[in-house]
Amino acid sequence: MRTKIPIDIIELESSNYHLILPSQFDGNETAYWVVDTGASKSVFDINLAEFILSEQEGSEDLHAANMSEEPLKTSLGSLKPLFFGKLKVDNMKVALMDMNHINELYQKVSDYKICGLLGSDFLLKYNAVIDYKRRVLKLSDQKSGY
């Protein structure tokens, strides 16, 4: 199945653009993601516990560019089912971390409350194509080979 999801492009600072993608959890609660092509792993806000299906014991080091030289300690988790357009994603694996600092940054220029960052793990799995001209993200659940 292929689906197109509208994206919003916001300018956090002069010539510093970020792509915002909506999703829906059960109950049609909209959750907003930042599309982060430079992130290797998708991240979700640990403060949104109502959407986390399970959390694994232990932690993982997550290297975050431009945030710190030291890796961030995160835990791993799986999310409750959610939809990106028509595409249903079950048990999405994510790193869990407190995203309050990210939301403080976004609230300065937008009304979006960010639930997470979509990293390359997700983008590769769903063959993501960003169409800047049409402002859509195209996803497919066809096997990508990665």
C-alpha positions in Angstrom: 0.0 0.0 0.0 1.2 3.5 -0.8 0.1 6.6 1.0 0.8 10.3 0.8 0.8 12.4 4.0 0.8 16.2 3.9 3.8 17.7 5.6 4.2 21.2 7.0 7.6 22.9 6.5 8.4 25.3 9.3 11.3 27.7 9.7 12.8 27.4 13.2 15.4 30.0 12.5 16.5 31.9 9.4 16.9 29.3 6.6 16.6 26.4 9.1 13.6 24.3 7.9 12.0 21.3 9.6 9.4 18.9 8.2 6.4 18.2 10.4 4.3 15.0 9.7 1.0 14.2 11.4 0.0 10.7 12.5 -3.1 9.4 14.4 -3.1 7.1 17.3 -6.3 5.1 18.1 -9.1 7.5 19.1 -7.9 9.8 16.3 -5.5 11.7 18.6 -3.1 13.5 16.2 0.5 13.3 17.0 3.2 15.3 15.2 6.6 14.1 14.2 9.7 15.8 12.9 11.1 14.0 9.8 14.8 13.7 10.7 16.7 12.2 7.8 20.0 12.5 9.7 18.8 10.4 12.6 19.6 6.7 12.5 16.8 5.8 15.0 13.3 7.1 15.5 12.7 8.7 18.9 9.5 9.1 20.9 8.7 11.3 23.9 8.7 9.2 27.1 6.3 11.7 28.6 3.5 10.4 26.3 3.1 7.2 28.2 -0.4 6.6 27.0 0.9 5.8 23.5 3.7 3.5 24.6 2.8 -0.1 24.3 5.9 -1.5 26.2 9.2 -0.3 27.5 12.3 -2.5 27.6 14.5 -2.8 30.6 17.9 -1.2 30.3 19.1 1.6 28.1 20.8 2.4 24.8 23.3 5.1 24.0 21.9 7.5 21.3 24.3 9.9 19.7 22.6 13.1 18.9 24.4 15.5 16.6 24.7 19.1 17.7 23.2 18.3 21.1 26.2 17.0 23.0 29.4 15.2 22.5 28.3 12.6 25.0 25.6 10.0 23.9 22.2 10.4 25.4 20.9 7.5 27.6 17.6 6.4 26.3 15.4 3.4 26.9 13.8 1.4 24.1 10.1 0.9 23.6 7.3 -0.1 21.2 4.3 2.2 20.4 0.7 1.4 20.3 -0.8 1.1 16.7 -0.7 4.4 14.8 -1.5 5.6 11.3 0.5 7.7 8.9 -2.2 8.5 6.4 -3.7 5.1 5.4 -0.5 3.2 6.5 -1.0 1.4 9.8 2.1 0.8 11.9 2.0 -1.7 14.7 4.6 -2.0 17.4 6.9 0.7 16.1 10.3 0.4 17.8 11.7 3.7 19.1 14.2 5.1 21.5 12.4 6.8 24.4 13.6 10.1 25.8 12.3 13.3 27.4 11.5 15.7 24.5 10.5 18.7 26.6 13.5 20.7 25.3 12.5 20.0 21.7 9.0 21.1 22.4 10.2 24.3 24.0 12.1 25.1 20.9 9.1 24.4 18.6 6.6 26.3 20.7 8.6 29.5 20.0 7.6 29.4 16.3 4.6 27.0 16.0 1.7 25.4 17.9 3.0 21.9 17.2 3.5 19.6 20.1 6.2 17.2 18.8 5.8 13.5 19.9 8.9 12.2 18.2 11.5 12.2 15.5 11.2 9.9 12.5 14.6 8.6 11.7 16.2 6.6 8.9 15.1 3.3 10.4 11.5 4.3 9.7 12.1 6.1 6.5 14.0 3.2 4.9 11.5 0.6 6.1 8.6 2.5 4.5 10.5 3.6 1.4 9.9 7.3 2.2 10.1 9.9 -0.6 9.9 13.5 0.3 8.1 15.7 -2.3 9.0 19.2 -1.3 7.1 20.8 -4.2 3.8 19.1 -3.3 4.6 19.1 0.4 3.9 15.4 0.9 5.8 12.4 2.3 5.1 9.2 0.3 5.3 5.9 2.2 4.9 2.4 1.1 4.8 -0.9 3.1 6.5 -2.8 0.2 9.7 -4.5 1.1 12.6 -2.0 0.8 15.5 -4.5 1.0 16.9 -2.8 4.1 
